[in-house]
Amino acid sequence: MSLPVFRAEDPIDELREGDTYTLTGPEARHAVTVRRLSVDEALDVVDGQGTRVTGTVTATNKEPGRDTAGGPGAPSGGSSGGDWVRLTVTAVEAQPARRPSLVLVQALAKGDRDLQAVETCTELGVDAVIPWQADRSVARFRPDRMHKQLDKWRSTVVAAAKQSRRSRWPIVQDPVNSAALEARIRDEGQTRWWILHEAAEQTLAQALAENAAVVDPHRTDPHVFAVVVGPEGGISEVELGRFVRAGAQPVLLGPEVLRSSTAGAAAVVMLNQATGRWS
């Protein structure tokens, strides 16, 4: 059975086997009140940047246990007035960033279909998410609610990353409109931009087969693949033309037309396989 995963609120990359660490804050509250972790149970703590600490619970605020020692993140004097879980570190693992880096450019979509896409693609391993307000996006980022809306995207990423037991979590970047996305395509030459579009003449599988050097899993340079997914109404011809002139390549996934919530995931699966990320 997989161990439960919790996010550290403080640095854990310098912890070593045998050290003591205390989980605090909302994650400790979830561990104690929802998961009801108790002494001698094991858990994982990750920092979202590649470090995973495995440990055994020695005490909680509801179960004093055997250990009264402090440690990184430990509540002062053994109690912070809130929930906490103290553990002894049994293993530390550092996961390097995978290559190539995969980016999901997800258009805002109605009915939270954009968040469904972000959730699934996070579980599939994307390294970054760019919210895109496309010309045909029904949903919009409102300036007065931007912070709250982005928090919802980030919360979705956090939940999906924990569910899929990831040590390294995707970054939700600042949202872009079509003009800003066009500029990024033009300026970020190290990134290969794939535009998912039903009118494309070439499939993603064909494009990957013809660019074996690009997807070579043994490459060590920091190359990036970005998948651009339009809204439910599709990418407009004007947008497509601008993106192609900027350097992006339109590709077709297959004969079926997928929804905005599923197209990105299908592409990410293909890229994981083709680039050796899943080998």
ChimeraX attribute file (.defattr): number of C-alpha atoms within 10 A of each C-alpha:
attribute: neighborCount
match mode: 1-to-1
recipient: residues
	/A:1	3
	/A:2	8
	/A:3	12
	/A:4	16
	/A:5	23
	/A:6	22
	/A:7	20
	/A:8	23
	/A:9	15
	/A:10	12
	/A:11	12
	/A:12	18
	/A:13	16
	/A:14	9
	/A:15	18
	/A:16	15
	/A:17	13
	/A:18	12
	/A:19	16
	/A:20	23
	/A:21	26
	/A:22	24
	/A:23	25
	/A:24	23
	/A:25	15
	/A:26	15
	/A:27	20
	/A:28	24
	/A:29	18
	/A:30	16
	/A:31	22
	/A:32	19
	/A:33	12
	/A:34	10
	/A:35	11
	/A:36	11
	/A:37	21
	/A:38	19
	/A:39	18
	/A:40	15
	/A:41	12
	/A:42	20
	/A:43	19
	/A:44	22
	/A:45	25
	/A:46	27
	/A:47	20
	/A:48	19
	/A:49	17
	/A:50	16
	/A:51	22
	/A:52	27
	/A:53	26
	/A:54	21
	/A:55	24
	/A:56	21
	/A:57	24
	/A:58	24
	/A:59	24
	/A:60	26
	/A:61	18
	/A:62	14
	/A:63	13
	/A:64	15
	/A:65	15
	/A:66	11
	/A:67	16
	/A:68	14
	/A:69	16
	/A:70	18
	/A:71	17
	/A:72	15
	/A:73	18
	/A:74	20
	/A:75	19
	/A:76	10
	/A:77	9
	/A:78	19
	/A:79	14
	/A:80	13
	/A:81	9
	/A:82	12
	/A:83	21
	/A:84	27
	/A:85	28
	/A:86	30
	/A:87	29
	/A:88	24
	/A:89	22
	/A:90	16
	/A:91	16
	/A:92	20
	/A:93	14
	/A:94	14
	/A:95	13
	/A:96	11
	/A:97	13
	/A:98	16
	/A:99	22
	/A:100	25
	/A:101	17
	/A:102	24
	/A:103	26
	/A:104	27
	/A:105	26
	/A:106	27
	/A:107	34
	/A:108	27
	/A:109	26
	/A:110	15
	/A:111	11
	/A:112	12
	/A:113	19
	/A:114	26
	/A:115	23
	/A:116	17
	/A:117	23
	/A:118	31
	/A:119	23
	/A:120	22
	/A:121	30
	/A:122	29
	/A:123	21
	/A:124	19
	/A:125	24
	/A:126	26
	/A:127	22
	/A:128	20
	/A:129	25
	/A:130	20
	/A:131	22
	/A:132	27
	/A:133	25
	/A:134	26
	/A:135	19
	/A:136	18
	/A:137	19
	/A:138	15
	/A:139	16
	/A:140	17
	/A:141	19
	/A:142	10
	/A:143	9
	/A:144	8
	/A:145	11
	/A:146	14
	/A:147	11
	/A:148	13
	/A:149	15
	/A:150	17
	/A:151	13
	/A:152	13
	/A:153	18
	/A:154	20
	/A:155	15
	/A:156	17
	/A:157	25
	/A:158	20
	/A:159	14
	/A:160	20
	/A:161	24
	/A:162	21
	/A:163	14
	/A:164	15
	/A:165	19
	/A:166	24
	/A:167	24
	/A:168	23
	/A:169	23
	/A:170	24
	/A:171	18
	/A:172	20
	/A:173	14
	/A:174	11
	/A:175	19
	/A:176	19
	/A:177	14
	/A:178	18
	/A:179	14
	/A:180	13
	/A:181	22
	/A:182	20
	/A:183	14
	/A:184	17
	/A:185	21
	/A:186	18
	/A:187	12
	/A:188	12
	/A:189	12
	/A:190	12
	/A:191	21
	/A:192	19
	/A:193	26
	/A:194	23
	/A:195	23
	/A:196	26
	/A:197	23
	/A:198	19
	/A:199	10
	/A:200	14
	/A:201	10
	/A:202	16
	/A:203	18
	/A:204	22
	/A:205	16
	/A:206	12
	/A:207	15
	/A:208	17
	/A:209	13
	/A:210	11
	/A:211	10
	/A:212	12
	/A:213	11
	/A:214	16
	/A:215	21
	/A:216	15
	/A:217	18
	/A:218	11
	/A:219	13
	/A:220	10
	/A:221	9
	/A:222	12
	/A:223	16
	/A:224	19
	/A:225	21
	/A:226	24
	/A:227	26
	/A:228	25
	/A:229	29
	/A:230	29
	/A:231	25
	/A:232	19
	/A:233	14
	/A:234	18
	/A:235	22
	/A:236	15
	/A:237	10
	/A:238	10
	/A:239	17
	/A:240	19
	/A:241	13
	/A:242	19
	/A:243	24
	/A:244	17
	/A:245	13
	/A:246	17
	/A:247	19
	/A:248	22
	/A:249	20
	/A:250	24
	/A:251	23
	/A:252	22
	/A:253	21
	/A:254	13
	/A:255	8
	/A:256	8
	/A:257	12
	/A:258	15
	/A:259	18
	/A:260	24
	/A:261	26
	/A:262	18
	/A:263	21
	/A:264	26
	/A:265	25
	/A:266	16
	/A:267	23
	/A:268	23
	/A:269	16
	/A:270	15
	/A:271	21
	/A:272	20
	/A:273	12
	/A:274	18
	/A:275	19
	/A:276	15
	/A:277	15
	/A:278	12
	/A:279	8
